[in-house]
Amino acid sequence: MGFFRNAYKNIADARQRQADRFVNGALSRMDDESLKSLGKSRAELRRNSSSSFML
């Protein structure tokens, strides 16, 4: 059962990263005042978007 558990975990992790990129892109199009009301900042969005991927 370990193979299927690992495969499911890898798929779920990949989908989470994809969702995070989508949300980060949508938030980056908002103005600074709206971001501030959500408790986010441009610097935080830049930090979150600069994740490295292994090829």
N, CA, C and O atoms as a GROMACS GRO file, in nm:
protein
  220
    1MET      N    1   0.081  -0.119   0.000
    1MET     CA    2   0.000   0.000   0.000
    1MET      C    3   0.086   0.126   0.000
    1MET      O    4   0.036   0.234  -0.031
    2GLY      N    5   0.213   0.115   0.034
    2GLY     CA    6   0.301   0.230   0.042
    2GLY      C    7   0.316   0.303  -0.090
    2GLY      O    8   0.325   0.426  -0.093
    3PHE      N    9   0.320   0.228  -0.202
    3PHE     CA   10   0.335   0.290  -0.333
    3PHE      C   11   0.218   0.385  -0.362
    3PHE      O   12   0.240   0.498  -0.405
    4PHE      N   13   0.096   0.339  -0.340
    4PHE     CA   14  -0.021   0.420  -0.369
    4PHE      C   15  -0.031   0.540  -0.275
    4PHE      O   16  -0.074   0.648  -0.316
    5ARG      N   17   0.007   0.520  -0.152
    5ARG     CA   18   0.005   0.630  -0.056
    5ARG      C   19   0.104   0.739  -0.098
    5ARG      O   20   0.071   0.858  -0.095
    6ASN      N   21   0.224   0.699  -0.138
    6ASN     CA   22   0.325   0.795  -0.184
    6ASN      C   23   0.280   0.864  -0.313
    6ASN      O   24   0.299   0.985  -0.329
    7ALA      N   25   0.222   0.788  -0.405
    7ALA     CA   26   0.175   0.846  -0.530
    7ALA      C   27   0.066   0.949  -0.502
    7ALA      O   28   0.067   1.058  -0.559
    8TYR      N   29  -0.028   0.916  -0.416
    8TYR     CA   30  -0.136   1.008  -0.382
    8TYR      C   31  -0.080   1.133  -0.315
    8TYR      O   32  -0.122   1.245  -0.346
    9LYS      N   33   0.015   1.116  -0.224
    9LYS     CA   34   0.076   1.230  -0.156
    9LYS      C   35   0.147   1.321  -0.255
    9LYS      O   36   0.135   1.443  -0.247
   10ASN      N   37   0.221   1.263  -0.350
   10ASN     CA   38   0.291   1.342  -0.450
   10ASN      C   39   0.194   1.420  -0.538
   10ASN      O   40   0.219   1.536  -0.571
   11ILE      N   41   0.086   1.356  -0.577
   11ILE     CA   42  -0.016   1.424  -0.659
   11ILE      C   43  -0.081   1.536  -0.580
   11ILE      O   44  -0.100   1.646  -0.632
   12ALA      N   45  -0.116   1.510  -0.456
   12ALA     CA   46  -0.179   1.613  -0.372
   12ALA      C   47  -0.084   1.731  -0.349
   12ALA      O   48  -0.127   1.846  -0.352
   13ASP      N   49   0.044   1.703  -0.327
   13ASP     CA   50   0.143   1.810  -0.308
   13ASP      C   51   0.158   1.894  -0.435
   13ASP      O   52   0.166   2.016  -0.428
   14ALA      N   53   0.160   1.828  -0.550
   14ALA     CA   54   0.173   1.901  -0.677
   14ALA      C   55   0.052   1.989  -0.701
   14ALA      O   56   0.065   2.103  -0.747
   15ARG      N   57  -0.067   1.939  -0.670
   15ARG     CA   58  -0.189   2.019  -0.688
   15ARG      C   59  -0.191   2.137  -0.591
   15ARG      O   60  -0.238   2.245  -0.627
   16GLN      N   61  -0.140   2.118  -0.470
   16GLN     CA   62  -0.134   2.228  -0.374
   16GLN      C   63  -0.040   2.337  -0.423
   16GLN      O   64  -0.072   2.455  -0.412
   17ARG      N   65   0.076   2.298  -0.476
   17ARG     CA   66   0.169   2.398  -0.531
   17ARG      C   67   0.106   2.472  -0.648
   17ARG      O   68   0.124   2.593  -0.662
   18GLN      N   69   0.031   2.400  -0.732
   18GLN     CA   70  -0.036   2.463  -0.846
   18GLN      C   71  -0.141   2.563  -0.796
   18GLN      O   72  -0.152   2.673  -0.850
   19ALA      N   73  -0.218   2.526  -0.696
   19ALA     CA   74  -0.319   2.616  -0.640
   19ALA      C   75  -0.253   2.739  -0.577
   19ALA      O   76  -0.303   2.850  -0.590
   20ASP      N   77  -0.142   2.717  -0.507
   20ASP     CA   78  -0.070   2.830  -0.445
   20ASP      C   79  -0.021   2.928  -0.551
   20ASP      O   80  -0.030   3.049  -0.531
   21ARG      N   81   0.030   2.877  -0.664
   21ARG     CA   82   0.076   2.965  -0.772
   21ARG      C   83  -0.040   3.044  -0.830
   21ARG      O   84  -0.027   3.163  -0.859
   22PHE      N   85  -0.155   2.978  -0.847
   22PHE     CA   86  -0.273   3.045  -0.901
   22PHE      C   87  -0.319   3.157  -0.809
   22PHE      O   88  -0.346   3.269  -0.854
   23VAL      N   89  -0.329   3.129  -0.681
   23VAL     CA   90  -0.374   3.228  -0.583
   23VAL      C   91  -0.274   3.343  -0.574
   23VAL      O   92  -0.312   3.459  -0.567
   24ASN      N   93  -0.145   3.309  -0.575
   24ASN     CA   94  -0.041   3.412  -0.568
   24ASN      C   95  -0.051   3.505  -0.690
   24ASN      O   96  -0.034   3.626  -0.676
   25GLY      N   97  -0.078   3.449  -0.807
   25GLY     CA   98  -0.094   3.530  -0.927
   25GLY      C   99  -0.215   3.621  -0.919
   25GLY      O  100  -0.209   3.737  -0.959
   26ALA      N  101  -0.325   3.568  -0.866
   26ALA     CA  102  -0.445   3.650  -0.852
   26ALA      C  103  -0.424   3.761  -0.750
   26ALA      O  104  -0.468   3.874  -0.771
   27LEU      N  105  -0.357   3.731  -0.640
   27LEU     CA  106  -0.331   3.832  -0.538
   27LEU      C  107  -0.236   3.940  -0.590
   27LEU      O  108  -0.247   4.056  -0.552
   28SER      N  109  -0.142   3.902  -0.675
   28SER     CA  110  -0.045   4.000  -0.724
   28SER      C  111  -0.110   4.104  -0.816
   28SER      O  112  -0.052   4.210  -0.839
   29ARG      N  113  -0.228   4.074  -0.866
   29ARG     CA  114  -0.299   4.171  -0.951
   29ARG      C  115  -0.384   4.268  -0.870
   29ARG      O  116  -0.444   4.360  -0.926
   30MET      N  117  -0.391   4.248  -0.739
   30MET     CA  118  -0.469   4.337  -0.653
   30MET      C  119  -0.388   4.460  -0.616
   30MET      O  120  -0.265   4.458  -0.618
   31ASP      N  121  -0.458   4.567  -0.581
   31ASP     CA  122  -0.387   4.688  -0.538
   31ASP      C  123  -0.336   4.670  -0.394
   31ASP      O  124  -0.380   4.580  -0.322
   32ASP      N  125  -0.244   4.757  -0.355
   32ASP     CA  126  -0.178   4.744  -0.225
   32ASP      C  127  -0.275   4.756  -0.108
   32ASP      O  128  -0.259   4.687  -0.007
   33GLU      N  129  -0.374   4.841  -0.121
   33GLU     CA  130  -0.472   4.858  -0.012
   33GLU      C  131  -0.554   4.731   0.010
   33GLU      O  132  -0.580   4.692   0.123
   34SER      N  133  -0.594   4.666  -0.099
   34SER     CA  134  -0.669   4.541  -0.088
   34SER      C  135  -0.582   4.431  -0.027
   34SER      O  136  -0.629   4.353   0.056
   35LEU      N  137  -0.456   4.426  -0.069
   35LEU     CA  138  -0.365   4.328  -0.012
   35LEU      C  139  -0.348   4.350   0.138
   35LEU      O  140  -0.347   4.255   0.216
   36LYS      N  141  -0.334   4.477   0.176
   36LYS     CA  142  -0.316   4.509   0.318
   36LYS      C  143  -0.438   4.465   0.399
   36LYS      O  144  -0.424   4.416   0.511
   37SER      N  145  -0.558   4.482   0.342
   37SER     CA  146  -0.679   4.441   0.413
   37SER      C  147  -0.686   4.289   0.432
   37SER      O  148  -0.752   4.240   0.523
   38LEU      N  149  -0.617   4.215   0.344
   38LEU     CA  150  -0.612   4.069   0.356
   38LEU      C  151  -0.495   4.022   0.442
   38LEU      O  152  -0.481   3.902   0.468
   39GLY      N  153  -0.412   4.116   0.485
   39GLY     CA  154  -0.296   4.080   0.566
   39GLY      C  155  -0.178   4.032   0.484
   39GLY      O  156  -0.093   3.959   0.535
   40LYS      N  157  -0.173   4.071   0.358
   40LYS     CA  158  -0.064   4.032   0.269
   40LYS      C  159   0.014   4.155   0.227
   40LYS      O  160  -0.032   4.268   0.244
   41SER      N  161   0.133   4.134   0.172
   41SER     CA  162   0.214   4.244   0.120
   41SER      C  163   0.277   4.200  -0.011
   41SER      O  164   0.287   4.081  -0.040
   42ARG      N  165   0.320   4.297  -0.090
   42ARG     CA  166   0.388   4.266  -0.217
   42ARG      C  167   0.516   4.187  -0.192
   42ARG      O  168   0.547   4.093  -0.265
   43ALA      N  169   0.589   4.224  -0.088
   43ALA     CA  170   0.714   4.154  -0.057
   43ALA      C  171   0.687   4.007  -0.025
   43ALA      O  172   0.762   3.919  -0.067
   44GLU      N  173   0.580   3.981   0.050
   44GLU     CA  174   0.545   3.843   0.083
   44GLU      C  175   0.507   3.765  -0.042
   44GLU      O  176   0.544   3.648  -0.056
   45LEU      N  177   0.433   3.828  -0.133
   45LEU     CA  178   0.396   3.762  -0.258
   45LEU      C  179   0.520   3.730  -0.341
   45LEU      O  180   0.529   3.623  -0.401
   46ARG      N  181   0.616   3.823  -0.345
   46ARG     CA  182   0.739   3.798  -0.420
   46ARG      C  183   0.818   3.684  -0.358
   46ARG      O  184   0.873   3.600  -0.429
   47ARG      N  185   0.823   3.680  -0.225
   47ARG     CA  186   0.895   3.571  -0.158
   47ARG      C  187   0.831   3.436  -0.189
   47ARG      O  188   0.901   3.338  -0.215
   48ASN      N  189   0.699   3.432  -0.187
   48ASN     CA  190   0.629   3.306  -0.211
   48ASN      C  191   0.636   3.262  -0.356
   48ASN      O  192   0.628   3.142  -0.384
   49SER      N  193   0.652   3.356  -0.449
   49SER     CA  194   0.654   3.319  -0.589
   49SER      C  195   0.792   3.274  -0.634
   49SER      O  196   0.806   3.213  -0.740
   50SER      N  197   0.895   3.304  -0.556
   50SER     CA  198   1.031   3.269  -0.598
   50SER      C  199   1.073   3.136  -0.538
   50SER      O  200   1.180   3.125  -0.478
   51SER      N  201   0.991   3.036  -0.554
   51SER     CA  202   1.029   2.903  -0.505
   51SER      C  203   1.107   2.832  -0.613
   51SER      O  204   1.081   2.849  -0.732
   52SER      N  205   1.202   2.752  -0.571
   52SER     CA  206   1.286   2.681  -0.668
   52SER      C  207   1.229   2.542  -0.692
   52SER      O  208   1.176   2.478  -0.601
   53PHE      N  209   1.242   2.496  -0.814
   53PHE     CA  210   1.194   2.364  -0.851
   53PHE      C  211   1.312   2.282  -0.900
   53PHE      O  212   1.397   2.332  -0.973
   54MET      N  213   1.315   2.158  -0.859
   54MET     CA  214   1.420   2.069  -0.906
   54MET      C  215   1.375   2.005  -1.036
   54MET      O  216   1.261   1.960  -1.049
   55LEU      N  217   1.464   2.002  -1.132
   55LEU     CA  218   1.432   1.942  -1.261
   55LEU      C  219   1.494   1.805  -1.273
   55LEU      O  220   1.478   1.738  -1.375
   0.00000   0.00000   0.00000
